[in-house]
Amino acid sequence: MVTMSASSPRFAALIAAAADAYTPSSTESPVTSAAFARLAAAMLDFAEQTSGCRVGAVEILSAGMRSVVLRLVFESSDTSPGGTASATSSRIVKFFRRRDAASNSGGFGYLREKHGLAALGELVPGVYPQLRASDDGRRTLMMEDLASGASSKLKSCAELMAQGSQQAALALRAYLDLWTAVLRSPAQQKVIEGFRQQLALADPKASSPGSLTSPALVLKGLERMVVSGDLPADHLARVRGNLETLLAVSPHQSVLTSGDFSPLNVVLSVAQPPALSTGNLAVRALDAEGSAWHHPALLIAEVLLGFPSTPGPSLTTYLNERQLQEAALMLAQHIYPGIPTVEELTGLPEVEAALLIIQGIRAEQAGNSPPASN
């Protein structure tokens, strides 16, 4: 097994090269600071210790306020029985900034991704990345790099939706194929119970382990919308009971998902043999740090609203209202069989509430997004 001090000059050179090639967004931390170099070096040290292999190249994928994500390319394989990385293989390593991340499962973070990847792997095998290693003390995970098994560049459904009507239709179909597989998985109830048990062990203080993250933010966001004039106060008062019922849904009326419905996190590539495919393209998914069990109407609401969880220009620029409504109806058939029209669908109390929940979450996030720090 490779052992290397986190202050290694080799690590420093790899991290400096990666930092030079990366341009942080306005909400990310600088990647050229000494604090970031120390953090990244500890991630490399973890990767080499757990894989038994030497890191030969580093790529920074994100340096956000919740986590730092690196792609590490290994130089050669380890022939020892404990070795996990092969020649020219790569892995994704993710560090979570919150100091209590390994004991607090209340929000998006380490525990939900660690146990969510395992749970999602049972629901839809071969679709989400496999978890390769974890270290609660370091708040760090190492997982499969979806790009390493593909013979073509990964493209997200969100990227494809912006490339013309034909590509947008393909991307929407792939998105629906993924979420249909999740909703229809016969393992849903078994997996939800296992996920709840794992989080209860890791976070004994959790009152409802694995339920929707930070439900209080929904009402804060909706109240923010009332103040801004985007939501009539009397409408919020009328549906408040339905909102609270949906947020407090029982596990037996729920589905487990990654908690992030953005098409950015559904990716397509040419890979053989695919576990899930749309046409001749493999469908994979990533980002499980918000894994939760919740009412399935939230997914329908995300589609009806045109994927508001996706940052950047609205995807409704590329997908028209009819396409979104037809897509929502397709998903709804797995939850509400026999609902023939979008008017009937949106008239259901839980769907009406779900639409407001998604809007409330986005409103609160938009109004409360501080910059990251090391």
N, C-alpha and C positions, 0 to 999 in steps of 0.2 A: 504494500500500500504506500502511495506517495504521501509524504508529510512535508509541510512547508510552512514556515512562519508567515503570518499575515502581512508582515512588513517586508516580504521578499522583493528585491529589485525586479525580479521577473514579473511578479504581479503588478508592480508599479508601472512597468513599461506596457503591459497588456492593457491596463486600465486607462493609461494616458492616451494610448492609440484609440481606444474605444470612445473616450471623451472627445477627442479631436474630431471624430466622425459623426458626433451626435449633436443635434440642435434641440435643446429642451423647449417645450411649449411654454406659454406665459404662465401656466399654473404649476409648472414643475420646478424642482430644485436645480440649482446649477450643478453640473457634473464635473467641473474642473476644480472644486474645492478640496482641501485636505480631508475634510470630514467625509465627503463622498468617496474619496480614494480609500480611506480606512474601511468604510462600510463595504465597498465592492471587494476589497481584498479579503475581508472576512467571508464573503460569499464564495469567492474562489477557493479559499481554504476549505470551507465546508464541502464544496463540490469534489475537490481532489481527495479529501479524506473518505467521503462516502462512496465514490466511484472507483477509487484505486487507480485513477488515470490522471495524466498531466494535461492541464488546460493549455491549448495552443493559440486560441484566439477568443476575444470577447467582443460582443456586440451589446450595446445598451438598447433595450427595447422601450423602457419607460423609467422615469424617475419622479413618480407622482407623489401626492401627499399621503396616500395610504401605503404604497409599496414601491419597491425598486425591482425591476425585472431585467435579467441579463440572459442572453443566449451565449452558451459556452461551447466551443468546439474543442474536442479532445484530440490530442496528437496521436495516441496509439492505444491499443487495447491492453488490458491487464489480464493475464492468464491465471491469476489466483482464483480460488473458488468463490471469493466474495466480490470479484470484479463485476461491475454492472455496465460499463460503457465499452463500446467496440471501436475499432479503428475508424477514424474520420467521423465518428458519431458526434452528435450535439445534444445538449440538454438545456432546458429552461430552468433557471434558478430565480426564486422569488423571495424577497425579504420584506417583512411587514414591519412598518415603523412603530405602530402603537405598542407601548411597553407591556401592556397587559394582554397582548394579542393571543397568547397561548392559554389564557384562563378566562377571557371574556368573549363570549360568542354573540353579544348583543347586536353588533353591526357587521358590515362587510369586513372580512378579514381572514386571518390565518386559520382559525379553527373551522370556519365554514368551508374554506377551500380544501383543507386537508381531508376532512371527512366527507365533504361534498363530492370530491373527485372519486372517492371510493364508491359512494352511493350512486352517482351518475354512471359509473362504470358497470354497475349491476343493472341499472335501468336500460341503458342503451350501450351494450358492450362494443368497444372499439371506436367509439365516437369522440368522447372526451379524452384528454391526455391521461396517460397512466402516471400515477404518483410513484416516483422512484425512491425518494428518501425524504425524511422530515426530521427536524430538530427543534423541539419546543423551546429549548433554552435559547437558541439563536433566532427563533421565529422565522425559520427559513425552510422552504420546500424546494425539492428538485423534481422535475417532471419531464415527461416525454416532450420532445420538440416536434410538433406536428409537421414542420417543414422538412425534417430529416427523412421522412418516409415517403415523400412525394417526388414524383419525377417531373413535376411542373411547379411553377411558383404558386404559392397559396394566394387565393383571392377571396376577400370577404364578400358576402352577399351584398353588403352596403356598397362596396366598390363597383360590383357588377351592375347594381341598380342604376348607377350613374352613367352607364356606358351605352345607353340606347334601349329601345323598347324590347328588342329580342333578348338582350342580356338581362334586362330587368325582369322579364317574365321567367327566365330560367332561374334567376336568383330567388325570386319569390317562391317558385316551386320547390327549390332546395330548402328554403327556410321552412316551408310548410311540411316537407318530408321529415325534417329534424323534429319539429315540435309535435307532429302526429305520432312519431315513434315514441317520444317521451310520454305523451298523454295516454297512449294505448298500451304502454308497457304493463304486462301482467304482474310485474314485480313491485308496482307502485306502493301498495300498503306495507308490504314486508320491508321495503327499503326505507320508507318514512320512519317506521318504528326503529329500525337499526340506526338510522341517522340521529333520531332523537336520543336514543340510549347513549351513543358515542358523545354527543354534545353535553348530555347531562353528567357524564363522568368527567369530562374535561372542564365543565363550568357548572359546578353544583349549585351556584346561586341563580342560575337561569330559571325563570318562572315557567317558561314555555319553550323548551330547547328546540331550536331549529325553525321556529315560526318566522313569519315575515320580519325582515330587519327593520328596526326603528319605526314601528307603526305610529308613534307620536308625531313623527315628522310629517305624516300625511295631513293631519289636522292643522298643523302649523302652516303647511304650504297652502291649504285651502283657505285658511284665514288670511294669509298673505294675498291670495287672489281676490278675496272679498274687499280688502283694503284698496287694492289697485283697481277695483271695478271690473275685474275679469269674471267674477262670479257673484250673482245676486245673493245677498244675505238670506233672503227667504227661501231660496232654492237649497242652500246648504242646510238650513234648519229643517227643511222638509225631508231631506234624504239622510240626515245625520244618523238616525237609527240604523238604516241599512248599511251605512259605512262602517259603523262600529260592529255590526253583526258580521260583516264580511272580513273585517280585520281580526275578529276573534273566532274565525272558523275552526272547527275541530280537525285534527289530523285525518279523521276518517272521511271527511268531505273534501280533502285536499289532494294536490299533486305535489311531488317534489321536482323542483327545477333548479337551474343554476342561479335563478333570481335576476338574471340580466337578459332581457329579450331583444337586445339590439342585434340587427343583422351584421354588425361589425364582428360579432363573435361567432358567426357561422361562416365557415370557410370551405372553399372548393378547390380541388386539385385533381390531377391524374395520379392515381395510386392504386396498386394492385396488391392483394384483393381488398376492395373496400368493404367495411362493415355495413355502411349505409351509403347508398348512391342515388344520384339524380341523373338520369341518362347514363353517360359513361364517366361521370365525375364523382369522386369520393366526397362525401359530406362529413366534415368534422366540426367540432365546436370547442370553444375554450372559454376561460375565465369563470371560475366557480366560487369566487370569494364571497358571493352573495347567496350561496345555495340556501334554499329554504323550502318549507312546505307551505302552501297557500291555496286559496281558491283558484281554480283554473280560469275563471272569468277574467283575471288580470291579464292573461296572455291575449285573450280576445280583444280586450280594451287596447292593448299596445298596438295591435294590428289595425283596429278601426281608427286609431288616432294617427296612423302613419309613422309609427316607430319613433315617438318623441324621445326615447332613451338614447338615440343615436346623436352624438354631437356633430356640429357642423351644419351645413345646409340641409334643409328639410328634405327627406326622401319623397315627400309628396310632390316634389318637382318632377320626379321620374315615374311615379306610380299614381294613376288617377284614382278617384274615389270609388269607382266601380270595381277596380281590381282589388282594392283594400277590403271592400265590403264582401266580395266573393271569397277572398282568402279567409276573412273572419268567419263566414258561414261554413266554410270547409272545416275549420278547426272546431266550430261549435257543434258540428254533427257528432263529435266524439263525447260531447258533454250534454248537449240538449238535442237528442235525436228528434227529427221531425219539425224543427224550427225552419220554416221555408223562406222567410224574408228578413232583411236586416232591421226593418221596423219592429217586427216581433222580437228579434234578438235584443235590440237596444231598449225595448220596453220591459225586459226582465229586470226586476229590482236589483239583482246581484250584478248584472252587466252595467246598469246605470251607475251603481256604486263603484264598480271597478273602473269605469271611465274617469270618475272624479278622483279615485285613489291615484291612478297613474298621473293625472294632471297635478295633483297635490304634491306628489313626490318630486316631479320635475320643477314645480314652482319653488319648493323649498331648497332644492339643490341649486337652482339658478340664483337664488337670493342669498346663498350662504356657501360660497366657494372660496375659502382663503387660499393663498399661495402655499406651496409645499415648503418644508424646511428640512435640512439634514438632521 
